[in-house]
Amino acid sequence: MTLLAANSQILYPEIYQRNQQQQVWNNGSCLFWPKNYGFPGSGWCDRKWKKKISRRRDCRVEALWPDLSRPSTIEMEPINDSDQLDQILAAAQELSRPVIIDWMAAWCRKCIYLKPKLEKLAAEFYAKGIKFYYVDVNKVPQALVKRGNISKMPTIQLWKDGEMKEEVIGGHKAWLVTEEVRQMIQKNL
């Protein structure tokens, strides 16, 4: 036994033709719009469409040509002993600029996660002459760790005029720590 299904194009041709005229294809999906809404020449949608195109073009330009006038990250320099720390602090004191020291350990998961974020922050403050350093507490003498008065890791300290002024103990989320470090730097500039 054969059944014939009703074809909507044959039964309701006027509805089918009206829907075909009102279809708008957008990213591969078919949308039905009321008459004169969203078609070229309808006014409001044309302005919206042009705005959308220009926004996409701006994004593409930024994506293709990054700002090369300043680096996006600057690798932090290691401090290996007390003599090196003294030299760094003396040079910073001559220039009257603060120094940021990240006290971390190679086994500390939060320290490892925070380091690239601090390197981006170092690039942000590079133009102002602020340098970022790190100390791996397992690879340096304990006298250096005691000098920094480190009890928890990661600890980010701001040193100015040869002494530690402020610190952020980074046991919480990395974006919060970087924001606190940014505020600490801006307060001590």
DAMO-V553445 format. One record per helix or strand of 3 or more residues. SS is the DSSP state (H for helix, E for strand). FROM is the first residue (numbers start at 1). LEN is the number of residues. If there is no record, write none. Layout:
ss->SS from->FROM len->LEN
ss->SS from->FROM len->LEN
//
This chain:
ss->H from->8 len->4
ss->H from->13 len->9
ss->E from->23 len->4
ss->E from->29 len->4
ss->H from->44 len->21
ss->H from->82 len->14
ss->E from->99 len->6
ss->H from->109 len->16
ss->H from->126 len->3
ss->E from->131 len->6
ss->H from->142 len->6
ss->E from->155 len->6
ss->E from->163 len->7
ss->H from->174 len->14
//
